[in-house]
Amino acid sequence: MRIGQGIDVHAFGPGDHVVLGGVHVPHDRGLVAHSDGDVVIHALCDAVLGALALGDIGIHFPPSDARWKGVSSRHFLLHCATLMIDRGYALANADVTIVCERPKIAPHVEAMRRNLATDLGCGIGDVSVKATTSEKLGFTGRGEGIAAFAVVLLQRSRAPTTVAADDPALRELVTRVELDPQS
């Protein structure tokens, strides 16, 4: 078994929604980021990559690379899931905490859990997403940005994997996620 943890933060900026766990959440501001700024997925990617001892999301998808400008972070999570599977691991569970005063997260939690479970190839019961405020303290409390923390437990797969980066089903999922702005 392997444990990994990840943290991500982004500042609020112009916009009318934020993307969290692949869900477009209406808000009076957006997030300043190179990709879609999905702090939930960025923290989760770092947790998976950390558990695999493969660095962090910035190594795999550097913000200096124009290819990742505006890309759905679900693409990043699919990449991390592929690395996990290729190395003979499966997600035992993931636990994500979002820290912000606004927007309200609770109405969107189940959709986030579904997206994350789909992309990680596990059951929805293996993914927890919850939110808290920082009681008006710090940058999240002042409404300047949003943060997410993730912890994952990976376990060795019981059977050898048959999914590879060139698997047609995985490619279709990556294409769907990249082409569907609501994903």
N, C-alpha and C positions, 0 to 999 in steps of 0.2 A: 504494500500500500504506500501511497505517496500523498502528502498534504501540500497544498499551495495556497498562498494568499495574494490578493491584489487590491490596490487602491487606485482610484482615479478621481480627479476633480476637473471641473471646467467652470469658467466664469460665464455669467449671463451676458447677453448682448442683444442686438436687434433680432427680431423674429416674432413669430406667433405660435410657436410650439417648441417642445423639446422632444428628443427621441430617447426613450429609456427602455431597455430590454427589447428593442426593435419595434416599439409601439410609439406612434406619434401622439403625444400628450399635449392638448391645447394649453397654451400659457401666454402671458402677455409679453414674453421675451423668448429668445432662442439661446443657444449656447455657442460660444466662441470656440471654434475647433477647426482642424484641418479636414477631418472626415465629418461624420454627422454628429460627433460629440457625445455619443452614447456612453455615459459614464458607467452604466451597469455592465454593458458588454466589455468595455475596456478593462474594468476591474476583473471581470470573469476571465477574460483572455490572459491577463497577467497571472491570475491564480493558476490556470491550467498550465501555462508556460513555466511558471515557477515550480510546480509539482514535477514537471518533466525536466527541470534544470536546463531550459532552453532560452533563458533570458527573459525579455519583456516584449510587449507589443511594439515598442519603438524600434526594436531591432528588426522585427519581421515586417513592419509597415512604417518606415520612417516618415515623419511629418514633412521632411524636406523633399520627399518624392511626390511629384505632381500626380502620379497615377492614383494616389489615395485621396485626392482632393474631393470632398463631398461624397465619398463612397459609403454605402451602408455598412455599419460596423458588424452586421450579421455575416458579411463576407469574412471579416477577421475571425469571428468565432468559428465559422466552418473550417477555416484553415487550422485553427488550434485543435478542433475536434479531429481533423484528419491526422494531425501530428500525434495526438493522443492514441487514436486507433492504430496507426501504423507502428507505434511503439509497444503495442500489446496491452493497452490500458483501456478501461471503461470508467465512466463517471459513477462513483458510488453515490455521492451527493454533492450539491452545491448550496451554499447559503450566501445570499446577497443582502446587504443593508444599504438603503439609499438615505442620505441625509440632506434634508432641505426643509425650509418653512413652507414653500410653495413651489410647484403646484401640488395639489393633493394627489397622492400616489395610489391609495387604496382602490379606487375604481378601475385601475389599469393593471393591477397585480396579476390577475389570472391570465390575461393576454400575454404579459411578459413571461410568465412561467411557461406557457405553451410554446412561445417562440424559442426560449432558451432550451427547453427539453427537446424540441424538434431538432434544433441545430446541434445539440450535444449527443443526440441519439439515445436518449434515456426517457424514462417515464416522468410525467409531470410531478409525481410524488417524490422525485429525487431532487427537485429544484425548489428552493425556498427564496422568495423575494419579500422583503418587508421594508418599512420606512420608519424613520424617526425624524424629529426635529432636533436642533441643537439649543432649544430653549432661548432663541434669539441671541446666542453667543457666537462669536467668530464670524467668518465670511459667509457661512451658510445661514447663520442666524440673522445677519444683516441683509440677507437676500441678494448677495453679490454673486452667488454661484451654487453649485450642487456637487455633492461628493457621493461616492459609492465604495463600499468595501465588500470583498468577496473571499470566500474560503471554499476550497474544493478538496474532496477526498477521492483519489483515483485508486482503482483496484485492478489487479491483473485480470485480463479477460480469460474466461474459462475456455473458450474456443479460439483458434487462430482467426484473425480477421480476414475478411474477404473484401473489405472496402479499401480502396486505394484512391489516390488523388485523381486518377484517370477513370474512376468508376462512373459510368453514365448517370446513375441515379444521383450521385453527389454533384456531378457537373450540372445536372438539371436543377438541383436545389440551389446551387451557387448562382446560376443564371437567373432563376426566378427571384431570388433575393436581390440581386443587383438590378434587375429591371423593374421590380415592383417597389415604388417609392413608399408604399404604406407598410412594407415589411420591416 
